[in-house]
Each structure stands twice: as C-alpha cells, then as structure tokens.
C-alpha cells in the first residue's frame, strides 16, 4: 500500500466519523402519531395514558432512535413554601394536545400542561440509545404565564437501573442517584412579556451547551428542588407549557486510539537488526571495527 492510498483511507475515515457525530435527529410530539402501549389507541382517551412512544427522523443516513415519553410529578401538594416540590415522585397521566405533551396529575386536574402550579410536573424522555440533546420546542405557553424549565440527564454508568423508575426518589435526591442538572433555562422578559408563544406559536430553546449525552432526559417546569442553585429563587410567575418537539444528535465518537508499540518487542526487533548488520559486515569482509580483514 503506497502513501497516497494510506492518506486517502485516513481522509475517508475522518469524514465518516465527522458525519456520524453531526447527525441531526428530531422528534415531533404533536403532529406525529404515537403509540400508547396500553391496549388502547391514544385517541380512545387522549388524557389518561401512562406512556407514549415516538419514532424519530434523521437528516442523514444515521437513523434516529425511538423515544418513550412518561409524565411525573411530586406526590405532595404544597402546604407552604418549604413543602413546595416535596414528596416522592409519582407517575402521572401523559396527555397529547394542541401544542404538545402535558401532565395530568389526577382526573380532576384542570391544568393539563407541564407546570409548577401546586405539583412540579416533568416529562421523562427515554431514548432507545444515547442522545446529545440540543433543543426543546414548546408548542404552547399559557397567557400571562412563563416557560422557564429545568433540564436533567441521567449520567451514571449502571444503565437503566435507576433511570426510569423514579417512584422511590424525591426531586432533591435525583442528583445523588445518577442524575445531573444540565441547566435551568429562563424565557426572556417579565410575566406579560415572557409569553412569547402567545398560546399557539412554538418557541424553541437551545439547550445542553456542554454536549452531555444520555438515553434519559427529564424536562421539568422550573424546579428549585431539582436544581439546588434555585434554592432561594422566588418563582412568582408560574410556568405552564406543553412539550412539542426535541432535537439532538448522536454522541461524538471517541477518537481511534492507535496502540503504542510494546517496549519488549521493539527491543527484540532492535537486537535482531543489530545482529543482521553484524552478519552483513562479516560477510562483506569488514571487521566489527571497520578494518579490512587481511
């Protein structure tokens, strides 16, 4: 193999790896048909289903993984400021509406969006493989409400052991159980100005500037229990939105590691080379010192 062939192969390999790392995936939770996996079609009862499955789309030949969405909130309604967001997490109903996915805490819950009015609601996105999430779109924000939210990813190396079963933990315990707060994101403006979506127009947030990769992502309304940095934050304007879509890409591929040659084989190769040179000198009639043998 000549040098031109070698450099051509390296160039093709580099292009292939770069293309894989930049693959863009999208998941539409509003306009795309879903599968509720509960023995009924989602249209039978759009409010009261426990999970929804969605396929993804890809802008490249690298297929997007599927995703399962579930709804969660804390189990104890607040009695005062200190009890806000307390109680072990409980799986709720996940509704699909105009504008996207919302959380229904009970059959009498009139608010069917992701909100922090009373309970703090979250949508858990469980992907079939790791995703580097890059954007979230809210298709609806309530008038004179806000769309601030907290985003967390499961980053432990023990697989899905504790990632999707949140029922035994409280929000403020998740960061001790393999979850990492990726960021809390604030809509621009005051209470009246924050309603950028004006109830209907989607608003998209760029997220995850640190390029965290995970199969499990928790999208929560602004959550001071999950994000300890908000412990003293006064959330006077409640956040109420519906999750319309998500975007991301495949985790970047690690660089190909070329193993370093072992010291012992290199030493043996050097000894064989020295012996070969010594034999050549003897055969050519030269002494080891370089003097001609008479």
LINDAWO-V240414 format. One record per residue. N is the residue number from 0. RES is the residue in one small letter. SS is DSSP state (alpha for helix, beta for strand, coil for the rest). Layout:
BEGIN
n = [N | N]
res = [RES | RES]
ss = [SS | SS]
END
This chain:
BEGIN
n = [0 | 1 | 2 | 3 | 4 | 5 | 6 | 7 | 8 | 9 | 10 | 11 | 12 | 13 | 14 | 15 | 16 | 17 | 18 | 19 | 20 | 21 | 22 | 23 | 24 | 25 | 26 | 27 | 28 | 29 | 30 | 31 | 32 | 33 | 34 | 35 | 36 | 37 | 38 | 39 | 40 | 41 | 42 | 43 | 44 | 45 | 46 | 47 | 48 | 49 | 50 | 51 | 52 | 53 | 54 | 55 | 56 | 57 | 58 | 59 | 60 | 61 | 62 | 63 | 64 | 65 | 66 | 67 | 68 | 69 | 70 | 71 | 72 | 73 | 74 | 75 | 76 | 77 | 78 | 79 | 80 | 81 | 82 | 83 | 84 | 85 | 86 | 87 | 88 | 89 | 90 | 91 | 92 | 93 | 94 | 95 | 96 | 97 | 98 | 99 | 100 | 101 | 102 | 103 | 104 | 105 | 106 | 107 | 108 | 109 | 110 | 111 | 112 | 113 | 114 | 115 | 116 | 117 | 118 | 119 | 120 | 121 | 122 | 123 | 124 | 125 | 126 | 127 | 128 | 129 | 130 | 131 | 132 | 133 | 134 | 135 | 136 | 137 | 138 | 139 | 140 | 141 | 142 | 143 | 144 | 145 | 146 | 147 | 148 | 149 | 150 | 151 | 152 | 153 | 154 | 155 | 156 | 157 | 158 | 159 | 160 | 161 | 162 | 163 | 164 | 165 | 166 | 167 | 168 | 169 | 170 | 171 | 172 | 173 | 174 | 175 | 176 | 177 | 178 | 179 | 180 | 181 | 182 | 183 | 184 | 185 | 186 | 187 | 188 | 189 | 190 | 191 | 192 | 193 | 194 | 195 | 196 | 197 | 198 | 199 | 200 | 201 | 202 | 203 | 204 | 205 | 206 | 207 | 208 | 209 | 210 | 211 | 212 | 213 | 214 | 215 | 216 | 217 | 218 | 219 | 220 | 221 | 222 | 223 | 224 | 225 | 226 | 227 | 228 | 229 | 230 | 231 | 232 | 233 | 234 | 235 | 236 | 237 | 238 | 239 | 240 | 241 | 242 | 243 | 244 | 245 | 246 | 247 | 248 | 249 | 250 | 251 | 252 | 253 | 254 | 255 | 256 | 257 | 258 | 259 | 260 | 261 | 262 | 263 | 264 | 265 | 266 | 267 | 268 | 269 | 270 | 271 | 272 | 273 | 274 | 275 | 276 | 277 | 278 | 279 | 280 | 281 | 282 | 283 | 284 | 285 | 286 | 287 | 288 | 289 | 290 | 291 | 292 | 293]
res = [x | x | x | x | x | x | x | x | x | x | x | x | x | x | x | x | x | x | x | x | x | x | x | x | x | x | x | x | x | x | x | x | x | x | x | x | x | x | x | x | x | x | x | x | x | x | x | x | x | x | x | x | x | x | x | x | x | x | x | x | x | x | x | x | x | x | x | x | x | x | x | x | x | x | x | x | x | x | x | x | x | x | x | x | x | x | x | x | x | x | x | x | x | x | x | x | x | x | x | x | x | x | x | x | x | x | x | x | x | x | x | x | x | x | x | x | x | x | x | x | x | x | x | x | x | x | x | x | x | x | x | x | x | x | x | x | x | x | x | x | x | x | x | x | x | x | x | x | x | x | x | x | x | x | x | x | x | x | x | x | x | x | x | x | x | x | x | x | x | x | x | x | x | x | x | x | x | x | x | x | x | x | x | x | x | x | x | x | x | x | x | x | x | x | x | x | x | x | x | x | x | x | x | x | x | x | x | x | x | x | x | x | x | x | x | x | x | x | x | x | x | x | x | x | x | x | x | x | x | x | x | x | x | x | x | x | x | x | x | x | x | x | x | x | x | x | x | x | x | x | x | x | x | x | x | x | x | x | x | x | x | x | x | x | x | x | x | x | x | x | x | x | x | x | x | x | x | x | x | x | x | x | x | x | x | x | x | x | x | x | x | x | x | x]
ss = [coil | coil | alpha | alpha | alpha | alpha | alpha | alpha | alpha | alpha | alpha | alpha | alpha | alpha | alpha | alpha | alpha | alpha | alpha | alpha | alpha | coil | coil | beta | beta | beta | beta | beta | coil | coil | coil | coil | coil | coil | beta | coil | coil | coil | coil | coil | coil | alpha | alpha | alpha | coil | coil | coil | coil | coil | coil | beta | beta | beta | beta | coil | coil | beta | beta | coil | coil | coil | coil | coil | coil | coil | coil | beta | beta | beta | beta | beta | beta | beta | beta | coil | coil | coil | coil | coil | coil | coil | coil | coil | coil | coil | coil | coil | coil | beta | beta | beta | beta | beta | beta | beta | beta | beta | coil | coil | beta | beta | beta | beta | beta | coil | coil | coil | coil | coil | coil | coil | coil | coil | beta | beta | coil | coil | coil | coil | coil | beta | beta | beta | beta | beta | beta | beta | beta | beta | beta | beta | beta | beta | beta | beta | beta | beta | beta | beta | beta | beta | coil | coil | coil | coil | beta | coil | coil | beta | beta | beta | beta | beta | beta | coil | coil | coil | coil | coil | coil | coil | coil | coil | coil | coil | coil | coil | coil | coil | coil | alpha | alpha | alpha | alpha | alpha | alpha | coil | coil | beta | beta | beta | beta | beta | beta | beta | coil | coil | coil | coil | coil | coil | coil | coil | coil | coil | coil | coil | coil | coil | coil | coil | coil | beta | beta | beta | beta | coil | coil | coil | coil | coil | coil | coil | beta | beta | beta | beta | beta | beta | beta | beta | coil | coil | coil | coil | coil | coil | alpha | alpha | alpha | coil | coil | coil | coil | coil | coil | coil | coil | beta | beta | beta | beta | beta | beta | beta | beta | beta | beta | beta | coil | coil | coil | coil | coil | coil | coil | coil | coil | coil | coil | coil | coil | alpha | alpha | alpha | alpha | alpha | alpha | alpha | alpha | alpha | alpha | alpha | alpha | alpha | alpha | alpha | alpha | alpha | alpha | alpha | alpha | alpha | coil | coil | beta | coil | coil | coil | coil | coil | beta | coil | coil]
END
